[in-house]
Structure formats: structure tokens, C-alpha cells
């Protein structure tokens, strides 16, 4: 006999609103930085690798801590961890907003990430515990829609705050919002926890953190210090990896990542075999929808953050548009995401959740491909809005339905770890998206700029200096170059053309990963169809 599932109470719907808003704050913080980044680079004298770490460090730390916080929330209380996470996030936001150097900014971002790692799995696992049946699907739709909506509106809000107030307010705005959400969570969100108990897996945490951090480090630093042979000195904590070394530090870092990942898998399997609590229950990956869905989630995040990192640099630094205009152009994504987020449930009722994800990813691929083809300085920037709307529409469909698809077959007692795992894959994807896109931009600038400047009669030293300055600053030197050479000069035209080509290469990298994500979504659809 089928048990009838009772409708959620008003308080539970109110709790969903608080949980979704808490999630929205940290997702927004992951994307709001992009449009402000050119001004931050200029004010704090950052280089391209610093700029990449502003985004990637946040994602790396969140990804490293999510599995821990997922298990912690299951055992000690999800509301407790949510409120603690909001408090830490607010503290990190205050430090980042007051930053006077790359070091203090990155420290603030790191503290923000620790807080975010407590918030994200607490919200999703609480939703998973509070809602059942068709109501759970609706709740997941709200949760997933918040991801796409907040991610898309971030650039517009960042543009408004940066242009009209200061880039520091993209962090300060979190202070009152975080405090209000913490107080509301105490009043409205019920405490939930799992009956399962276990000891904290310190070894698993260390190995997973080393694997993720080393991988992202390699991708970010590779274009600047050399993928195999050193092309520049690398300094870290007073230690220098010399240009005269036999190999670059990058192959060593990649080797460390591979060894740590293999050791992590072996250790987690060992803990499961001896009846202890692993950080990551690898048996969940026997669930086909969970495995393929997580692959898709990470690929979607790579594609999304690759776009959000590179496009503002092109619009503001290379093309020379204002921050607010760049935010308005990127808001085309928000328009598409908000419309599709509202329609996702109805489309899912017609073609199913996996089919909706496939449709969304297909539209994202079309949008990114169109952006790459239209990346020509001769075109008006408003040409970019149509493919951005298409991309945003696809993003909204994919994000809104992907969460429920990934977790649909995960047992309730594993909801904390399952949701943390899914969020980890998203965060790994966002870190890799910034790393891959920044790396592709650096490689593209190294190739495109010398060709673009050749034939202009510049001395070799001067041309080489311009190329290196543009590459290192991610184009933040171009306003000064415009003042020196003149807006309509051949030098500026060539630099903008070269930057456009490098941006185009980054978009194709994004498209490749979205294509892999689409294949994963098709596999999820096949599994769901076989299981009826």
C-alpha cells in the first residue's frame, strides 16, 4: 500500500526560502567578483595568476571542506552548521572588503570559503530531509533555480556596486544579509541530523585537499612557470623554484595530485571495508544517476565559470566598456536563467528531469559557440546579448533539474554526504573552470599578441614588454596604453584583436567541457529511462 505524503507546512516552505537565500548568497559571491575583477586588479596591482586565485582559491577551499561539512552536518546538526557557516562567511567578507593587497584579499576569500563550505551542504541536506515525493522535486527546483539565478545576476550586481559605490561593496553587502539570514534560520529552520555516527576521517580530508589543491595549482601556474621546462622562477613561502631547475614545479605538482587522489580512493575503500566511516562513501557511485549526474554537474560548472571569468576581462579591459555596461551585457544570462528557472518544472513534466538537463546543456553549447563566433571587436557588444540569453536559458534549465536528478536515488540517511558530494563536484568544476579559462587566456595571449603586433614597426623589446604586461595584468594595462597611443591607434587595435582571439580560445575550452557534460546527461537519461 502506497503511503500518502503530506504537504509541507508553511513553516517548512518558509525554511526553504531561508535555505535557498543562504545558498544564493554564497553562489552570488562566486560570480559577483568577475565583473569587478578588472578594477580590483588595477587597485591592488594584481597579476593574472592572482586574479585566477581570487576565484579559484574560494572554490578549492569550499570543494576541500564540503565532504567534511556534509558529514559534520549529518552528525551534529544541519542548522547549527548553517548558522556557523553564515557567521564565518560574514567575517571573511569583512576582511575581503577591507583588503589592501593580494594577500589580504586572498585571506578574506579563504575565510569566506570556509563559511560557504558550511552553508552549502547544510541547505541541500536540510531540503532533502524536510521534503518528500513531488514536494521534494519542487523544493529541489527552487534550490537549483537559486543556483542559476544567483550565478547569473552576480555580474550585474557586481557592475552596479563597482560603478556606483566601490568594488569593496561586493563583499560588504554580505554583512547585513548574512546576519539577517542567520537570525531567521534560528527562528524558522528546524534542526535535522542523521542517525548515523562516525569519526572524522582526517586522512581522507588531507588527501582529498592535497589532490584538489595540487591539480588547480598546476593548471593556474602552468602557463606562467612552464608546463615542463621552467620559463620563470616560482616563489612560495620564501622558497624559490629556480629557472635553472631541470623541470618546472608543475609536473611535480601534477604527480602529487595523482598520487594523493589514488591514495584517497584506496583509503576510503579501506575504511568502508573495515566498517568505519569514510569521508566519501564510494558505494554511492554505484548509483548510476549519481555518478553520471556528478560528472555533468562538474562539467556545467567548468563551462559556466570559464565564461564568467574571461568575458568581463575582455569587455572591460580589452574592449574598454564601462563596468556597469559590462554588467548589463552579462545580465542577459540572468534574463535567460530567470525565465527558464520558472519554466523548468513544466518542461520537466513534459520531457522529464534528465531530458530537461539535456535540453539545457544543448542550449548552453549553442550559446557558447555563438559567443566564440561573435568574438570580434568590429561587432557591437550588444551582439553578444542574444547568445548570452540562450546560454542563460540553458543554464537555468540544467541547474534547476540537475540537483534532483543527481540525488533522486540516494537514500535519505546519506543525504548530507550525497548533497555535499554533489556540491563538491560543482565547486571542483568552478575552480577548474577559472583555472582552465585563465590558462587558455594566458596561452592565447602569448600566441595572439605577438602576431597582432608584428608589422607595426615596434622595437622587439617594446613589443615584448607590451605583450608581457598585457598577459600578466589580464589586460588591465590597456587603459594606460590607450592614453599613451590613442584609442584609434594600430597598437590598440592590434591588442584588442589579439585579446579577442585569446578570449575566443577560452570559450572553445568552455564548449568542450559542456560537451562532455552533455554526454553525461545523456547517460543519466538512458539510466532513468531503463529504470522507468
Number of C-alpha atoms within 10 A of each C-alpha: 3 4 5 7 11 10 13 14 9 9 13 17 18 16 22 24 18 20 26 23 20 26 24 23 24 25 21 24 25 25 25 27 27 26 31 29 26 25 20 22 21 14 12 14 14 22 19 23 21 20 24 25 23 24 25 29 22 26 29 27 26 29 30 25 21 31 28 23 28 32 32 25 28 25 18 15 18 30 24 19 24 30 24 16 26 29 22 20 29 25 19 27 30 21 21 27 21 15 17 13 16 20 13 15 21 22 19 25 30 23 23 29 30 23 28 35 34 32 33 28 34 36 28 29 26 27 24 25 16 19 21 17 12 11 15 18 21 17 23 26 23 19 26 25 29 26 25 30 27 25 28 29 23 28 32 25 23 29 29 23 21 23 17 11 11 18 24 21 20 24 25 20 16 23 18 11 15 24 16 13 20 21 11 16 22 14 11 17 24 16 13 20 21 20 8 11 13 12 12 14 18 11 15 24 19 13 22 24 21 20 23 22 23 21 23 26 21 23 22 27 21 23 19 20 21 20 18 14 16 21 18 14 16 18 10 7 5 6 8 10 16 17 16 12 12 10 17 23 22 24 16 14 21 19 15 18 24 17 14 21 20 13 17 23 15 12 18 20 17 13 17 16 11 8 8 15 18 23 27 26 16 13 9 18 15 9 17 17 26 23 18 22 29 28 22 33 29 27 29 30 27 30 31 28 27 29 24 24 24 24 23 26 24 24 23 25 24 25 23 16 14 14 27 22 17 25 27 20 23 27 23 24 29 28 20 25 35 23 16 27 29 16 15 28 20 14 17 17 11 11 12 18 27 27 23 27 33 25 20 29 30 20 22 32 25 17 23 25 18 19 24 20 12 18 24 20 18 9 10 10 17 10 15 20 18 17 24 26 24 25 29 33 30 31 35 35 36 34 30 36 30 29 26 22 25 25 23 17 13 18 11 16 16 20 25 29 27 28 27 30 24 26 25 28 22 24 27 26 30 30 32 28 33 32 29 24 30 28 23 26 27 26 18 21 28 19 15 20 26 19 13 20 23 14 8 11 8 12 10 12 9 9 18 15 12 20 21 15 16 25 23 20 21 29 27 27 19 23 17 10 17 16 9 11 12 14 15 9 11 14 21 21 20 19 26 23 22 26 32 27 23 26 28 25 20 28 26 22 21 28 26 15 23 26 19 17 28 25 17 22 30 19 20 26 23 16 16 17 11 7 7 6
